[in-house]
Amino acid sequence: MGVVELENVWKIYDNGFEAVKGLSATLQDGEFISVLGPSGCGKTSTLRMIAGLEEISRGEIRIDGIRVNELLPGDRNVAMAFESYALYPHLTVFENIAYPLRVRHLPEVEIERQVGAICDALGIAAYRSLRPASLSGGAQQRTGLARALVRSASIFLLDEVLSHLDAGERAMLRGEIRRVQKLMRLTALFVTHDQLEALAMSDRIAVMNDGELQQIGTPEEIYDAPANLFVAGFVGEPAMNTLRAERVQEGGRDQLRIGGQNLSARDLGLRALPAARELTLGIRPKNVTLRPAGEPGTLAGRVHTFEMLGDFTLASIDLGSGHLAFKIGEAGLRLALDEPVAVSFEPEKVHFFDAETSLRIRPGAGPG
């Protein structure tokens, strides 16, 4: 088993700083959850409270149904891998990985079997006899991960374990971690500030900001139905466009005014506009379509930036009231700076957020 329950958990430091505020969530057996957020949002404090490295100020944490608030780290049956490699420099790769098994007095043949299996899984079998100083950063991080994953634990806590690696190593290792986790049915909590890692690796993502849980859901739910403006802007690359808008009556019809331009519900592929008078419209760059300048039912502007980014081209237009980014799918299409263009939005892909609360709202409904 590997079920972790957090019930109204707070972390308040001696100086009064509230690092985690009333966090409630459940990590199910065999589940991989990423805790995602910017620096200082409370994600590492949460992990350290689960591990027993930080005292819980309020609330309760249970592992496999047992309250662990007062238990020492060694009594909680958790395994950790850190942002720093934390390897023993005088031990070989094999002995570093074998250490948690030796302290549990496993038979030598079983230690050999388990260390060999995890070395094969993480691609470090060739380094077994080497010491950490002779390894690349990627190999050292794999060794640190192997030492955590080799032991039997209720939960595996992974704290920014990919942050020091280059792009190629990160892409390779996140796939290997996910494969090992699924094959071994491990329960894992992965702390990261990288939304791409969270989207690629997780069963569910818990997004935090300013010590509070903003949303928890599958990668698809977080990306396609962000609960508020923070989640919408933090998850996704390129980031979601957000435009301030006002619902107005013009010609006897509801219109959405963005800057000095109007769009109708029909222009947005909707039956009706949201009931709120002031709101924020969100649309991802991939759901913005380039149109000829002057076409009805579009937003008009001038090309502000044009960037070739390998697999796609990213451009933006100046609407006068703000900039709107969009992806160009047509091969070979180039735009000149300040060229007049227009854009429309893909139906069903437009998001609305309450201007006051920043919560997501549905057309014709309140926040939710």
C-alpha positions as CSV (number, residue, x, y, z in Angstrom):
1,M,0.0,0.0,0.0
2,G,1.0,3.6,-0.5
3,V,-1.9,6.0,0.3
4,V,-1.1,9.5,1.6
5,E,-3.8,11.7,3.0
6,L,-3.3,15.4,3.8
7,E,-6.1,17.0,5.8
8,N,-6.1,20.8,6.3
9,V,-2.3,20.8,6.5
10,W,-0.6,24.1,7.4
11,K,3.1,25.0,7.7
12,I,3.7,28.2,9.6
13,Y,7.4,29.1,10.4
14,D,8.6,30.8,13.6
15,N,8.6,34.3,11.9
16,G,4.9,33.9,11.1
17,F,5.3,33.1,7.4
18,E,2.6,30.8,6.1
19,A,4.3,28.5,3.6
20,V,1.4,26.0,3.3
21,K,-2.2,27.0,3.9
22,G,-4.9,24.5,4.6
23,L,-3.8,21.9,2.1
24,S,-6.1,18.8,1.7
25,A,-5.4,16.1,-0.9
26,T,-5.0,12.3,-1.3
27,L,-2.3,10.4,-3.1
28,Q,-3.7,7.0,-4.1
29,D,-1.8,3.8,-4.1
30,G,0.4,3.5,-7.3
31,E,-0.3,7.1,-8.3
32,F,2.2,9.6,-9.6
33,I,1.3,13.1,-8.6
34,S,3.4,16.2,-9.4
35,V,3.2,19.2,-7.1
36,L,3.7,22.1,-9.5
37,G,4.3,25.8,-8.8
38,P,6.8,28.7,-8.8
39,S,9.6,29.0,-6.2
40,G,8.2,29.8,-2.7
41,C,4.7,28.4,-3.4
42,G,4.9,25.7,-0.6
43,K,5.6,22.6,-2.7
44,T,8.9,21.6,-1.0
45,S,7.5,22.4,2.4
46,T,4.7,20.0,1.7
47,L,7.1,17.3,0.7
48,R,9.3,17.8,3.7
49,M,6.2,17.6,6.1
50,I,5.3,14.3,4.5
51,A,8.8,13.1,5.0
52,G,9.0,14.3,8.6
53,L,11.8,16.8,7.9
54,E,9.5,19.7,8.8
55,E,7.1,19.9,11.7
56,I,3.4,20.1,10.7
57,S,1.9,23.3,12.2
58,R,-1.8,22.2,11.9
59,G,-3.8,19.5,10.3
60,E,-3.0,15.8,9.8
61,I,-1.0,13.6,7.5
62,R,-1.7,9.9,7.2
63,I,0.3,7.3,5.4
64,D,-1.6,4.0,4.8
65,G,-4.2,5.2,7.3
66,I,-1.6,5.9,10.1
67,R,-1.2,9.4,11.5
68,V,2.4,10.3,11.1
69,N,2.5,13.9,12.5
70,E,4.7,12.9,15.5
71,L,6.6,10.0,13.8
72,L,10.3,10.4,13.0
73,P,11.4,10.3,9.4
74,G,12.8,6.8,9.8
75,D,9.5,5.5,11.1
76,R,7.4,6.7,8.1
77,N,8.5,4.3,5.5
78,V,9.2,7.0,2.9
79,A,12.1,7.2,0.4
80,M,13.5,10.4,-1.0
81,A,15.6,11.7,-3.9
82,F,16.8,15.3,-3.8
83,E,17.7,18.1,-6.2
84,S,21.3,17.6,-4.9
85,Y,22.7,14.2,-5.6
86,A,23.6,13.5,-2.0
87,L,25.8,10.6,-2.9
88,Y,28.6,9.1,-0.6
89,P,31.8,10.1,-2.5
90,H,33.9,7.2,-1.1
91,L,31.4,4.5,-2.2
92,T,30.9,3.1,-5.7
93,V,27.7,3.4,-7.6
94,F,26.8,-0.1,-6.6
95,E,27.5,0.6,-2.9
96,N,25.6,3.9,-2.9
97,I,22.5,2.2,-4.2
98,A,22.9,-0.9,-2.0
99,Y,23.3,1.2,1.2
100,P,19.6,1.4,2.2
101,L,19.3,-2.4,1.6
102,R,22.4,-3.2,3.7
103,V,21.1,-1.2,6.7
104,R,18.0,-3.4,6.5
105,H,20.3,-6.5,6.6
106,L,19.0,-8.0,3.3
107,P,20.9,-11.1,2.1
108,E,23.8,-10.3,-0.3
109,V,22.2,-12.3,-3.1
110,E,19.0,-10.2,-2.8
111,I,21.0,-6.9,-2.7
112,E,22.8,-8.0,-5.9
113,R,19.5,-8.8,-7.6
114,Q,17.7,-5.6,-6.6
115,V,20.6,-3.2,-7.3
116,G,21.2,-4.9,-10.6
117,A,17.6,-4.5,-11.7
118,I,17.3,-0.8,-10.8
119,C,20.7,-0.1,-12.5
120,D,19.4,-1.8,-15.7
121,A,16.2,0.1,-15.5
122,L,17.9,3.5,-15.2
123,G,20.7,2.8,-17.6
124,I,23.7,2.9,-15.1
125,A,24.7,-0.7,-15.1
126,A,28.1,0.2,-16.8
127,Y,28.9,2.6,-13.9
128,R,28.5,0.1,-11.0
129,S,32.1,0.0,-10.0
130,L,32.8,3.8,-10.4
131,R,32.7,6.5,-7.8
132,P,30.5,9.6,-8.1
133,A,33.3,12.0,-8.9
134,S,34.0,10.2,-12.2
135,L,30.3,10.4,-13.3
136,S,28.5,13.0,-15.4
137,G,25.7,15.0,-13.6
138,G,23.1,12.9,-15.3
139,A,24.7,9.6,-14.2
140,Q,25.0,11.0,-10.6
141,Q,21.3,11.9,-10.6
142,R,20.3,8.5,-11.9
143,T,22.4,7.0,-9.1
144,G,20.6,9.1,-6.5
145,L,17.3,8.1,-8.0
146,A,18.2,4.4,-8.0
147,R,19.2,4.6,-4.3
148,A,15.7,5.9,-3.5
149,L,13.8,3.6,-5.8
150,V,15.6,0.4,-4.8
151,R,14.1,0.2,-1.4
152,S,10.6,-0.9,-0.5
153,A,8.6,2.2,0.7
154,S,5.1,3.3,1.0
155,I,5.8,6.5,-0.9
156,F,8.7,7.9,-3.0
157,L,9.3,11.7,-2.6
158,L,11.2,13.2,-5.5
159,D,12.3,16.8,-4.9
160,E,13.3,18.7,-8.2
161,V,15.4,15.7,-9.2
162,L,15.7,16.8,-12.8
163,S,16.5,20.5,-12.3
164,H,20.3,20.3,-12.8
165,L,20.3,18.2,-16.0
166,D,20.5,19.4,-19.5
167,A,17.5,19.2,-21.8
168,G,18.4,15.9,-23.4
169,E,19.1,14.2,-20.1
170,R,15.9,15.5,-18.6
171,A,13.8,14.3,-21.4
172,M,15.3,10.8,-21.2
173,L,15.3,10.5,-17.5
174,R,11.7,11.7,-17.0
175,G,10.6,8.8,-19.3
176,E,12.7,6.3,-17.4
177,I,11.3,7.5,-14.0
178,R,7.8,7.2,-15.3
179,R,8.5,3.7,-16.8
180,V,10.0,2.4,-13.5
181,Q,7.2,3.9,-11.5
182,K,4.5,2.2,-13.6
183,L,6.3,-1.2,-13.8
184,M,6.9,-1.3,-10.1
185,R,3.5,0.3,-9.2
186,L,5.2,2.9,-6.9
187,T,3.4,5.7,-5.2
188,A,5.3,8.9,-6.0
189,L,5.1,12.6,-5.2
190,F,7.2,14.6,-7.6
191,V,8.0,18.3,-6.8
192,T,8.8,20.5,-9.8
193,H,8.5,24.1,-11.1
194,D,8.6,22.8,-14.7
195,Q,5.1,22.5,-16.1
196,L,6.3,20.4,-19.1
197,E,7.7,17.8,-16.6
198,A,4.4,17.7,-14.7
199,L,2.3,17.3,-17.9
200,A,4.5,14.6,-19.3
201,M,4.9,12.4,-16.2
202,S,1.9,12.7,-14.0
203,D,-1.3,10.8,-13.3
204,R,-2.5,14.0,-11.6
205,I,-1.0,17.5,-11.0
206,A,-1.5,19.6,-7.9
207,V,-0.9,23.2,-8.8
208,M,0.1,25.5,-5.9
209,N,0.7,29.2,-5.5
210,D,1.3,31.3,-2.4
211,G,0.9,28.3,-0.2
212,E,-2.5,27.4,-1.5
213,L,-3.7,24.5,-3.7
214,Q,-5.1,26.1,-6.9
215,Q,-6.3,23.0,-8.7
216,I,-5.7,19.2,-8.7
217,G,-6.6,17.1,-11.7
218,T,-5.3,15.1,-14.6
219,P,-2.9,16.8,-17.0
220,E,-5.8,17.1,-19.5
221,E,-8.0,18.7,-16.9
222,I,-5.3,21.2,-15.8
223,Y,-4.5,22.1,-19.4
224,D,-8.0,22.1,-20.9
225,A,-10.0,23.4,-18.0
226,P,-7.8,25.6,-15.7
227,A,-9.6,26.5,-12.5
228,N,-8.4,30.1,-12.5
229,L,-6.1,32.6,-14.2
230,F,-3.0,31.5,-12.3
231,V,-3.3,27.9,-13.5
232,A,-4.2,29.1,-17.1
233,G,-1.0,31.2,-17.2
234,F,1.3,28.9,-15.5
235,V,0.5,25.6,-17.3
236,G,1.2,25.6,-21.1
237,E,4.0,26.6,-23.3
238,P,3.5,29.1,-24.9
239,A,1.4,30.5,-22.2
240,M,-2.4,31.1,-22.7
241,N,-3.4,34.5,-24.0
242,T,-5.5,36.5,-21.6
243,L,-7.4,39.6,-22.7
244,R,-9.6,41.9,-20.6
245,A,-13.1,42.1,-22.0
246,E,-16.5,43.7,-21.2
247,R,-20.0,42.5,-22.1
248,V,-21.9,45.3,-23.8
249,Q,-25.2,45.8,-25.6
250,E,-24.8,47.1,-29.2
251,G,-27.5,47.1,-31.8
252,G,-29.8,45.2,-29.5
253,R,-27.3,42.3,-29.2
254,D,-24.8,41.2,-26.5
255,Q,-21.3,41.9,-27.6
256,L,-17.9,41.2,-26.1
257,R,-15.7,44.3,-26.3
258,I,-11.9,43.7,-26.3
259,G,-10.1,47.0,-26.5
260,G,-12.1,48.9,-29.0
261,Q,-13.3,45.9,-31.0
262,N,-16.4,43.8,-30.6
263,L,-17.1,40.0,-30.9
264,S,-20.5,38.3,-30.7
265,A,-21.3,35.0,-29.2
266,R,-21.6,33.6,-32.7
267,D,-18.1,34.9,-33.6
268,L,-16.8,32.8,-30.6
269,G,-18.8,29.7,-31.5
270,L,-21.0,30.2,-28.4
271,R,-24.8,30.2,-27.9
272,A,-24.5,33.0,-25.3
273,L,-21.8,35.1,-23.7
274,P,-21.0,34.8,-20.0
275,A,-23.3,36.6,-17.6
276,A,-20.5,38.6,-16.0
277,R,-20.1,42.2,-17.2
278,E,-16.3,42.3,-16.8
279,L,-14.2,39.2,-17.4
280,T,-11.0,37.9,-18.9
281,L,-10.9,35.9,-22.1
282,G,-8.3,33.2,-22.4
283,I,-7.3,31.4,-25.5
284,R,-4.2,29.2,-26.2
285,P,-2.0,30.3,-29.1
286,K,-2.6,27.0,-30.9
287,N,-6.3,27.8,-31.0
288,V,-5.9,31.2,-32.7
289,T,-6.4,31.2,-36.5
290,L,-4.9,33.8,-38.8
291,R,-7.4,35.5,-41.1
292,P,-7.2,38.2,-43.8
293,A,-7.3,41.7,-42.5
294,G,-10.8,43.2,-42.4
295,E,-12.6,39.8,-42.3
296,P,-15.9,40.2,-40.2
297,G,-16.1,38.5,-36.8
298,T,-12.3,38.8,-36.2
299,L,-10.0,40.8,-34.0
300,A,-7.7,43.1,-36.1
301,G,-4.2,44.2,-35.4
302,R,-0.7,44.5,-36.7
303,V,2.1,41.9,-36.5
304,H,4.2,42.6,-33.5
305,T,6.7,39.6,-33.4
306,F,7.5,36.7,-35.6
307,E,9.7,33.8,-34.4
308,M,10.7,30.6,-36.0
309,L,10.9,28.0,-33.2
310,G,11.8,24.8,-35.0
311,D,8.6,22.7,-35.0
312,F,6.4,25.8,-35.2
313,T,6.3,29.5,-35.8
314,L,5.1,31.8,-33.1
315,A,3.8,35.2,-33.9
316,S,1.9,37.9,-32.1
317,I,-0.2,40.8,-33.1
318,D,-0.7,44.2,-31.4
319,L,-4.4,44.7,-30.7
320,G,-3.9,48.2,-29.3
321,S,-5.1,47.0,-25.9
322,G,-2.6,44.1,-25.7
323,H,-0.7,41.5,-27.6
324,L,-2.1,38.2,-28.7
325,A,0.2,35.2,-29.5
326,F,-0.7,32.5,-32.1
327,K,1.0,29.6,-33.8
328,I,1.3,29.4,-37.6
329,G,0.8,26.0,-39.1
330,E,1.1,26.9,-42.7
331,A,4.6,25.9,-43.9
332,G,6.6,28.7,-45.4
333,L,4.2,31.5,-44.4
334,R,6.0,34.6,-43.3
335,L,4.6,37.8,-41.9
336,A,6.2,41.3,-42.0
337,L,6.4,43.3,-38.9
338,D,3.5,45.8,-38.6
339,E,1.6,44.0,-41.4
340,P,-2.2,44.3,-40.8
341,V,-3.8,40.9,-40.0
342,A,-6.8,39.6,-38.2
343,V,-7.5,36.5,-36.1
344,S,-10.4,34.3,-35.0
345,F,-10.7,31.8,-32.2
346,E,-11.3,28.1,-32.5
347,P,-14.9,27.3,-31.2
348,E,-15.1,25.5,-27.9
349,K,-11.5,26.5,-27.0
350,V,-12.3,29.9,-25.5
351,H,-12.0,30.3,-21.7
352,F,-13.6,33.0,-19.5
353,F,-12.5,34.1,-16.1
354,D,-14.2,36.4,-13.6
355,A,-12.3,39.7,-13.7
356,E,-12.6,40.1,-9.9
357,T,-12.0,36.6,-8.5
358,S,-10.0,35.2,-11.5
359,L,-12.0,32.0,-11.3
360,R,-13.0,30.2,-14.5
361,I,-16.6,30.7,-15.6
362,R,-18.8,29.0,-18.2
363,P,-20.8,30.9,-20.8
364,G,-24.2,31.6,-19.2
365,A,-23.0,30.5,-15.8
366,G,-21.3,31.7,-12.7
367,P,-17.8,30.7,-11.5
368,G,-17.0,27.0,-11.8
